[in-house]
Amino acid sequence: MFEFDQYLGFLAFLIILLIGFWVMIFLTAIIPYWIGGSVKEMLDERKEKKRREKEKE
């Protein structure tokens, strides 16, 4: 059926495939969420700064 070398090659292929799958999930799901949160926080800080400047006047 299979020799030991073929079994190891199949396992290596499977592990690389799974690592690639989870990296793809990370890049398509977590990073846009992280960037969106950073942009929202930056906009909130600008809005708060403008509000404080308006109160001083």
Phi, psi and omega in degrees: 000268178246143171268166184298322179296320178293323179296315178295321178296319178296318178296319178297317178299316181296317180295315179297319178298315181292321177298317178298320179298312183289328174294321178296316178300316180299314184291327183270344184246310190277319184294316175299323177298318180295314180295317178299318178296321179294318179295317179298317179296319179297317179294321177297321178295318178297318180297317179295321179295316178297321180295319178294320179294323180292324179291329181290331184287000000 
